[in-house]
């Protein structure tokens, strides 16, 4: 059950829409079905709140680097390990000429935080791993 987390505004509920009849023609494009194993597991309840807290900490640590234009994987890794995440569980990699991607395997709720730091923005998201995976890395194969 999801509930508003500390500091989060309640989300307005979308108006319900009458159900539209679905087509009886089977879909010919099975991309979404065949790649569902690569869709991260969302967090719910207290885990979602813990994830939002972790995302806030990560973004606060990385935003000053973005503003300075420091797009070095080593700098990002150092900032994240400075938050207390284990060096062996933090990955940082170059993402284009002015960006760094990162992945943190927390190993507990929330399991994973990933994101990017670029000249445009600092992004982070917490999730619970992958349906067919055993960690925070997207699985390489599936249905």
N, C-alpha and C positions, 0 to 999 in steps of 0.2 A: 504494500500500500504506500503510495507516495503522499507526502504531506509537505507543506511549506517548510523549508529549512531556515535556520537562523539567518537573518539579513536578506531573505529572498521575498520578493513580492508575490502574493498569490497570483497565479496565472488565470486570466479570464477563461471561462469555459466557452468553447465554440458552440454556436447554435447547432442543434441536431438537424441533419438534412435527411429528408425522406430517402429511403433506399431506392436506388435505381436498378431496374432489372439488369442482370449481368448477361453478357453475350453467351450463347451456347457454343460459339466457335472456339475451339481450343487455341490458346496462344501459340504462335509459331516461334516467338523469340523466348527462349528459356534462359537468357543471360542471368536475370535476377535469381531465378530458381537454382541455377547451376553454380552461382557464386555467393549464395547465402552464407556459406561457411566463412566468408571473409568479412561479414558484417559483425562489428563488435557487439558484445552482450551489454545492454544498458543496465545501469544501476538503479535500484529502487529502494525506497524507505530510508533507513538510517545510512545505508551504504551510499546512496545518492548524495545525502548531505555531507558525508565524509569526503566524497569525491569532489563536491563543489568547494569544500574547504581546501583540499589539496590543490585543486586547480587555481584557486585564488592565491595560495602561497607561491606556487610556481610562477604564475604570471607576474606577481609583485617582485619576485627575484629577477626575472628576465627582462621586464620592461625597461629598467634603467640601461641595460646593455643595448636594447633596441634603439633607445634614444641617442646613445653614444655612437651607434653604428658598429658595434662590436659583434660581428657575425662569425665568430670562431667557434668550432665545435668544442675545443678545449675550454674556452671561457664558459660556454653553456654547461658543459659537464661539471666544471668547478662550482658554478653557481648552484647547480642542483645537488651536488654532494654536500655543499655548504648548508643545505636545508636539512641534512641528516640522512639523505638517501644513500644507500650503499654504492660505492664506486663500481662494483661488479654488476649492479642492477640498473645502471644508467648508461644509455647509449646516446650519443650526439653525432650528427653527421651533416656534412655540407649539403644544402638543399638549394641549388642554384648559386649564382654569383653573390647574392646578398641575402642569404638566409641559412638557417640551421634548423634541422629537424631533430626531435628528441623523443625518447621513449624511456619511461621509468617502469620497471617491474617492481611494484611495491610488495607483492607477495602476500598481502592481506587486504581486507576491504578498505578502499577500493583496490582492486588488483593492479591496475595499469593507468598511467597518465601519459598521453602523447600530445605532440603539438609541434608548432614551428615558431621561430622568431625571424622576422624579416623586416625590411625597411618600412613595410606597410603596417604590420601589426604583430602582436604577440598572441598566439592562440594556444589553448590547451584544452584537453578533454579527458575525463576519467571514464573508464569502462571496465567491465568484468571479464576481460579475455575474449576468446573466440569460441564458437560452438564446437568446432572440431579441433581446437588447439589445446595445448597444455600450458601456455604462458601468454605473454603479451605480444608475441610476434604473430602476424597473420599466418595461418597455415598455408603451405605451398600447394596443397592439392585437396580435392574434395569431390563432391558429386558434380 
